Amino acid sequence: MKKTAALLLFLIGLSTFSFAQKFAYVDTDYILKNIPEYQAAQKQLDELSVKWQKQIEAKYTEIDRLYKAYQAEQILLNEDMKAKRENEIVRKEQEVKDFQKAKFGVEGVLFKKRQELVQPIQDQIYNAIKEIAEASSYSVILDRAGQSNILYANTRYDKSDDVLKKLGYSTGSK
């Protein structure tokens, strides 16, 4: 009985050892802080952001001035003049919102500039992580910065298609 238990423990240990995977982590914040090109790109993006924010604030100050002037003169204006002033204020507010969206929106200039300047650096980091992972036989590399995100995972350990099959769905191509 003792020999069977020992053999069983040995086999369990052996099977666990054979499935052992190597994990590692990186800190992308630390990596980025140590790349001069990234720091220069970030500085350029910050300068653009500050410049556009000042323009937006100046336009809102102008709108506020127009609104206060309208409120002060509202009693003296006829209906046609009131409508003109209100329309001008609304139009200027819309212009500022459109400017803000064009500069800071999802498809805005800042987003595109960030992709242009930062994306190549991020791609280089990803490729370096992948090379290190493959050279050192790491199955998974996690990012310590912010949340734990998987940056690289060996595809042979990806069981997503198996889960889809088990649920009765067809598998897609990755």
ChimeraX commands (.cxc) that place a marker at each C-alpha (Angstrom):
marker #1 position 0.00,0.00,0.00 radius 0.5
marker #1 position 2.83,2.42,0.88 radius 0.5
marker #1 position 4.58,1.63,-2.42 radius 0.5
marker #1 position 1.37,2.31,-4.36 radius 0.5
marker #1 position 0.83,5.61,-2.56 radius 0.5
marker #1 position 4.45,6.63,-3.14 radius 0.5
marker #1 position 4.23,5.66,-6.81 radius 0.5
marker #1 position 0.97,7.59,-7.14 radius 0.5
marker #1 position 2.53,10.69,-5.53 radius 0.5
marker #1 position 5.57,10.33,-7.79 radius 0.5
marker #1 position 3.37,10.13,-10.91 radius 0.5
marker #1 position 1.30,13.13,-9.78 radius 0.5
marker #1 position 4.48,15.11,-9.13 radius 0.5
marker #1 position 5.95,14.06,-12.47 radius 0.5
marker #1 position 2.79,15.02,-14.37 radius 0.5
marker #1 position 2.65,18.37,-12.55 radius 0.5
marker #1 position 6.32,18.99,-13.31 radius 0.5
marker #1 position 5.92,18.13,-16.99 radius 0.5
marker #1 position 3.12,20.69,-17.31 radius 0.5
marker #1 position 5.01,23.41,-15.45 radius 0.5
marker #1 position 5.08,26.64,-17.39 radius 0.5
marker #1 position 7.49,29.52,-17.05 radius 0.5
marker #1 position 6.03,32.91,-16.25 radius 0.5
marker #1 position 7.64,36.31,-16.13 radius 0.5
marker #1 position 6.56,39.90,-15.82 radius 0.5
marker #1 position 7.64,43.31,-17.03 radius 0.5
marker #1 position 6.85,46.84,-15.93 radius 0.5
marker #1 position 6.04,48.80,-19.06 radius 0.5
marker #1 position 5.87,52.10,-17.14 radius 0.5
marker #1 position 9.46,51.56,-16.04 radius 0.5
marker #1 position 10.49,50.55,-19.56 radius 0.5
marker #1 position 8.84,53.59,-21.14 radius 0.5
marker #1 position 10.36,55.96,-18.58 radius 0.5
marker #1 position 13.78,54.69,-19.63 radius 0.5
marker #1 position 13.30,55.23,-23.37 radius 0.5
marker #1 position 14.34,58.78,-24.38 radius 0.5
marker #1 position 12.31,58.66,-27.61 radius 0.5
marker #1 position 9.16,57.96,-25.60 radius 0.5
marker #1 position 9.90,60.85,-23.23 radius 0.5
marker #1 position 10.39,63.19,-26.21 radius 0.5
marker #1 position 7.16,61.97,-27.82 radius 0.5
marker #1 position 5.26,62.42,-24.57 radius 0.5
marker #1 position 6.64,65.94,-24.17 radius 0.5
marker #1 position 5.54,66.82,-27.71 radius 0.5
marker #1 position 2.05,65.44,-27.06 radius 0.5
marker #1 position 1.79,67.34,-23.78 radius 0.5
marker #1 position 2.80,70.61,-25.48 radius 0.5
marker #1 position 0.15,70.13,-28.17 radius 0.5
marker #1 position -2.45,69.32,-25.55 radius 0.5
marker #1 position -1.67,72.41,-23.48 radius 0.5
marker #1 position -1.72,74.63,-26.59 radius 0.5
marker #1 position -5.13,73.37,-27.70 radius 0.5
marker #1 position -6.54,73.51,-24.17 radius 0.5
marker #1 position -5.56,77.18,-23.94 radius 0.5
marker #1 position -7.31,77.86,-27.26 radius 0.5
marker #1 position -10.45,76.12,-26.00 radius 0.5
marker #1 position -10.40,78.08,-22.74 radius 0.5
marker #1 position -10.01,81.36,-24.68 radius 0.5
marker #1 position -13.00,80.48,-26.86 radius 0.5
marker #1 position -15.12,79.63,-23.81 radius 0.5
marker #1 position -14.11,82.94,-22.21 radius 0.5
marker #1 position -15.32,84.73,-25.36 radius 0.5
marker #1 position -18.60,82.78,-25.27 radius 0.5
marker #1 position -19.06,83.67,-21.59 radius 0.5
marker #1 position -18.45,87.34,-22.42 radius 0.5
marker #1 position -21.04,87.20,-25.23 radius 0.5
marker #1 position -23.57,85.50,-22.94 radius 0.5
marker #1 position -23.13,88.07,-20.16 radius 0.5
marker #1 position -23.47,90.92,-22.66 radius 0.5
marker #1 position -26.63,89.29,-24.04 radius 0.5
marker #1 position -28.11,88.95,-20.54 radius 0.5
marker #1 position -27.35,92.60,-19.77 radius 0.5
marker #1 position -28.89,93.86,-23.03 radius 0.5
marker #1 position -31.71,91.31,-23.32 radius 0.5
marker #1 position -34.39,93.71,-22.09 radius 0.5
marker #1 position -33.47,96.29,-24.74 radius 0.5
marker #1 position -33.41,93.85,-27.68 radius 0.5
marker #1 position -36.33,92.99,-29.91 radius 0.5
marker #1 position -37.18,89.33,-30.64 radius 0.5
marker #1 position -35.21,89.27,-33.89 radius 0.5
marker #1 position -32.06,90.66,-32.21 radius 0.5
marker #1 position -32.46,88.22,-29.29 radius 0.5
marker #1 position -32.66,85.28,-31.70 radius 0.5
marker #1 position -29.55,86.49,-33.56 radius 0.5
marker #1 position -27.53,86.80,-30.36 radius 0.5
marker #1 position -28.74,83.42,-29.03 radius 0.5
marker #1 position -27.91,81.75,-32.34 radius 0.5
marker #1 position -24.45,83.34,-32.34 radius 0.5
marker #1 position -23.75,82.04,-28.82 radius 0.5
marker #1 position -25.02,78.56,-29.68 radius 0.5
marker #1 position -22.99,78.55,-32.92 radius 0.5
marker #1 position -19.81,79.54,-31.09 radius 0.5
marker #1 position -20.41,76.87,-28.43 radius 0.5
marker #1 position -20.81,74.28,-31.17 radius 0.5
marker #1 position -17.62,75.49,-32.87 radius 0.5
marker #1 position -15.69,75.03,-29.62 radius 0.5
marker #1 position -17.14,71.55,-29.11 radius 0.5
marker #1 position -16.26,70.61,-32.69 radius 0.5
marker #1 position -12.72,71.98,-32.21 radius 0.5
marker #1 position -12.36,70.06,-28.97 radius 0.5
marker #1 position -13.58,66.85,-30.61 radius 0.5
marker #1 position -11.28,67.38,-33.62 radius 0.5
marker #1 position -8.26,67.78,-31.36 radius 0.5
marker #1 position -9.00,65.49,-28.39 radius 0.5
marker #1 position -11.64,63.06,-29.68 radius 0.5
marker #1 position -11.19,59.36,-30.43 radius 0.5
marker #1 position -10.32,60.12,-34.04 radius 0.5
marker #1 position -8.80,63.50,-33.18 radius 0.5
marker #1 position -5.42,64.95,-34.03 radius 0.5
marker #1 position -3.95,64.14,-30.59 radius 0.5
marker #1 position -5.00,60.48,-30.87 radius 0.5
marker #1 position -3.48,60.21,-34.36 radius 0.5
marker #1 position -0.32,61.99,-33.28 radius 0.5
marker #1 position -0.01,59.65,-30.29 radius 0.5
marker #1 position -0.32,56.67,-32.62 radius 0.5
marker #1 position 2.29,58.16,-34.94 radius 0.5
marker #1 position 4.80,58.88,-32.17 radius 0.5
marker #1 position 4.16,56.22,-29.52 radius 0.5
marker #1 position 2.92,53.17,-31.45 radius 0.5
marker #1 position 6.34,52.37,-33.03 radius 0.5
marker #1 position 7.93,52.45,-29.57 radius 0.5
marker #1 position 5.23,50.18,-28.17 radius 0.5
marker #1 position 5.72,47.80,-31.10 radius 0.5
marker #1 position 9.45,47.66,-30.40 radius 0.5
marker #1 position 8.75,46.86,-26.75 radius 0.5
marker #1 position 6.29,44.12,-27.70 radius 0.5
marker #1 position 8.78,42.58,-30.15 radius 0.5
marker #1 position 11.54,42.63,-27.53 radius 0.5
marker #1 position 9.23,40.97,-25.00 radius 0.5
marker #1 position 8.27,38.34,-27.55 radius 0.5
marker #1 position 11.93,37.61,-28.41 radius 0.5
marker #1 position 12.85,37.29,-24.73 radius 0.5
marker #1 position 9.87,35.06,-24.09 radius 0.5
marker #1 position 10.68,32.76,-26.98 radius 0.5
marker #1 position 14.41,32.64,-26.20 radius 0.5
marker #1 position 13.80,31.83,-22.54 radius 0.5
marker #1 position 10.77,29.57,-23.14 radius 0.5
marker #1 position 8.36,31.70,-21.16 radius 0.5
marker #1 position 4.76,30.70,-21.67 radius 0.5
marker #1 position 3.31,33.97,-20.40 radius 0.5
marker #1 position 4.69,37.44,-19.67 radius 0.5
marker #1 position 2.52,39.74,-17.57 radius 0.5
marker #1 position 2.67,43.52,-17.28 radius 0.5
marker #1 position 3.13,44.76,-13.73 radius 0.5
marker #1 position 2.26,48.37,-14.64 radius 0.5
marker #1 position -1.31,49.29,-13.80 radius 0.5
marker #1 position -3.32,46.14,-14.20 radius 0.5
marker #1 position -1.91,42.71,-14.87 radius 0.5
marker #1 position -2.24,42.33,-18.62 radius 0.5
marker #1 position -0.87,39.46,-20.63 radius 0.5
marker #1 position 1.57,40.91,-23.15 radius 0.5
marker #1 position 2.75,37.67,-24.64 radius 0.5
marker #1 position 1.34,34.17,-24.46 radius 0.5
marker #1 position 2.59,31.14,-26.32 radius 0.5
marker #1 position -0.26,30.18,-28.64 radius 0.5
marker #1 position 0.05,26.49,-27.90 radius 0.5
marker #1 position -1.30,27.23,-24.41 radius 0.5
marker #1 position -4.28,29.16,-25.75 radius 0.5
marker #1 position -7.39,27.12,-25.09 radius 0.5
marker #1 position -9.92,29.64,-26.43 radius 0.5
marker #1 position -10.94,27.43,-29.36 radius 0.5
marker #1 position -11.44,24.46,-27.03 radius 0.5
marker #1 position -13.77,26.53,-24.86 radius 0.5
marker #1 position -15.76,27.66,-27.92 radius 0.5
marker #1 position -16.09,24.05,-29.10 radius 0.5
marker #1 position -17.24,22.94,-25.65 radius 0.5
marker #1 position -19.87,25.67,-25.68 radius 0.5
marker #1 position -21.04,24.55,-29.11 radius 0.5
marker #1 position -19.72,27.45,-31.17 radius 0.5
marker #1 position -17.55,27.24,-34.24 radius 0.5
marker #1 position -13.99,28.47,-33.89 radius 0.5
marker #1 position -12.76,31.55,-35.65 radius 0.5
marker #1 position -9.36,32.22,-37.09 radius 0.5
marker #1 position -6.88,34.16,-34.97 radius 0.5
marker link #1:1,2 radius 0.2
marker link #1:2,3 radius 0.2
marker link #1:3,4 radius 0.2
marker link #1:4,5 radius 0.2
marker link #1:5,6 radius 0.2
marker link #1:6,7 radius 0.2
marker link #1:7,8 radius 0.2
marker link #1:8,9 radius 0.2
marker link #1:9,10 radius 0.2
marker link #1:10,11 radius 0.2
marker link #1:11,12 radius 0.2
marker link #1:12,13 radius 0.2
marker link #1:13,14 radius 0.2
marker link #1:14,15 radius 0.2
marker link #1:15,16 radius 0.2
marker link #1:16,17 radius 0.2
marker link #1:17,18 radius 0.2
marker link #1:18,19 radius 0.2
marker link #1:19,20 radius 0.2
marker link #1:20,21 radius 0.2
marker link #1:21,22 radius 0.2
marker link #1:22,23 radius 0.2
marker link #1:23,24 radius 0.2
marker link #1:24,25 radius 0.2
marker link #1:25,26 radius 0.2
marker link #1:26,27 radius 0.2
marker link #1:27,28 radius 0.2
marker link #1:28,29 radius 0.2
marker link #1:29,30 radius 0.2
marker link #1:30,31 radius 0.2
marker link #1:31,32 radius 0.2
marker link #1:32,33 radius 0.2
marker link #1:33,34 radius 0.2
marker link #1:34,35 radius 0.2
marker link #1:35,36 radius 0.2
marker link #1:36,37 radius 0.2
marker link #1:37,38 radius 0.2
marker link #1:38,39 radius 0.2
marker link #1:39,40 radius 0.2
marker link #1:40,41 radius 0.2
marker link #1:41,42 radius 0.2
marker link #1:42,43 radius 0.2
marker link #1:43,44 radius 0.2
marker link #1:44,45 radius 0.2
marker link #1:45,46 radius 0.2
marker link #1:46,47 radius 0.2
marker link #1:47,48 radius 0.2
marker link #1:48,49 radius 0.2
marker link #1:49,50 radius 0.2
marker link #1:50,51 radius 0.2
marker link #1:51,52 radius 0.2
marker link #1:52,53 radius 0.2
marker link #1:53,54 radius 0.2
marker link #1:54,55 radius 0.2
marker link #1:55,56 radius 0.2
marker link #1:56,57 radius 0.2
marker link #1:57,58 radius 0.2
marker link #1:58,59 radius 0.2
marker link #1:59,60 radius 0.2
marker link #1:60,61 radius 0.2
marker link #1:61,62 radius 0.2
marker link #1:62,63 radius 0.2
marker link #1:63,64 radius 0.2
marker link #1:64,65 radius 0.2
marker link #1:65,66 radius 0.2
marker link #1:66,67 radius 0.2
marker link #1:67,68 radius 0.2
marker link #1:68,69 radius 0.2
marker link #1:69,70 radius 0.2
marker link #1:70,71 radius 0.2
marker link #1:71,72 radius 0.2
marker link #1:72,73 radius 0.2
marker link #1:73,74 radius 0.2
marker link #1:74,75 radius 0.2
marker link #1:75,76 radius 0.2
marker link #1:76,77 radius 0.2
marker link #1:77,78 radius 0.2
marker link #1:78,79 radius 0.2
marker link #1:79,80 radius 0.2
marker link #1:80,81 radius 0.2
marker link #1:81,82 radius 0.2
marker link #1:82,83 radius 0.2
marker link #1:83,84 radius 0.2
marker link #1:84,85 radius 0.2
marker link #1:85,86 radius 0.2
marker link #1:86,87 radius 0.2
marker link #1:87,88 radius 0.2
marker link #1:88,89 radius 0.2
marker link #1:89,90 radius 0.2
marker link #1:90,91 radius 0.2
marker link #1:91,92 radius 0.2
marker link #1:92,93 radius 0.2
marker link #1:93,94 radius 0.2
marker link #1:94,95 radius 0.2
marker link #1:95,96 radius 0.2
marker link #1:96,97 radius 0.2
marker link #1:97,98 radius 0.2
marker link #1:98,99 radius 0.2
marker link #1:99,100 radius 0.2
marker link #1:100,101 radius 0.2
marker link #1:101,102 radius 0.2
marker link #1:102,103 radius 0.2
marker link #1:103,104 radius 0.2
marker link #1:104,105 radius 0.2
marker link #1:105,106 radius 0.2
marker link #1:106,107 radius 0.2
marker link #1:107,108 radius 0.2
marker link #1:108,109 radius 0.2
marker link #1:109,110 radius 0.2
marker link #1:110,111 radius 0.2
marker link #1:111,112 radius 0.2
marker link #1:112,113 radius 0.2
marker link #1:113,114 radius 0.2
marker link #1:114,115 radius 0.2
marker link #1:115,116 radius 0.2
marker link #1:116,117 radius 0.2
marker link #1:117,118 radius 0.2
marker link #1:118,119 radius 0.2
marker link #1:119,120 radius 0.2
marker link #1:120,121 radius 0.2
marker link #1:121,122 radius 0.2
marker link #1:122,123 radius 0.2
marker link #1:123,124 radius 0.2
marker link #1:124,125 radius 0.2
marker link #1:125,126 radius 0.2
marker link #1:126,127 radius 0.2
marker link #1:127,128 radius 0.2
marker link #1:128,129 radius 0.2
marker link #1:129,130 radius 0.2
marker link #1:130,131 radius 0.2
marker link #1:131,132 radius 0.2
marker link #1:132,133 radius 0.2
marker link #1:133,134 radius 0.2
marker link #1:134,135 radius 0.2
marker link #1:135,136 radius 0.2
marker link #1:136,137 radius 0.2
marker link #1:137,138 radius 0.2
marker link #1:138,139 radius 0.2
marker link #1:139,140 radius 0.2
marker link #1:140,141 radius 0.2
marker link #1:141,142 radius 0.2
marker link #1:142,143 radius 0.2
marker link #1:143,144 radius 0.2
marker link #1:144,145 radius 0.2
marker link #1:145,146 radius 0.2
marker link #1:146,147 radius 0.2
marker link #1:147,148 radius 0.2
marker link #1:148,149 radius 0.2
marker link #1:149,150 radius 0.2
marker link #1:150,151 radius 0.2
marker link #1:151,152 radius 0.2
marker link #1:152,153 radius 0.2
marker link #1:153,154 radius 0.2
marker link #1:154,155 radius 0.2
marker link #1:155,156 radius 0.2
marker link #1:156,157 radius 0.2
marker link #1:157,158 radius 0.2
marker link #1:158,159 radius 0.2
marker link #1:159,160 radius 0.2
marker link #1:160,161 radius 0.2
marker link #1:161,162 radius 0.2
marker link #1:162,163 radius 0.2
marker link #1:163,164 radius 0.2
marker link #1:164,165 radius 0.2
marker link #1:165,166 radius 0.2
marker link #1:166,167 radius 0.2
marker link #1:167,168 radius 0.2
marker link #1:168,169 radius 0.2
marker link #1:169,170 radius 0.2
marker link #1:170,171 radius 0.2
marker link #1:171,172 radius 0.2
marker link #1:172,173 radius 0.2
marker link #1:173,174 radius 0.2
view
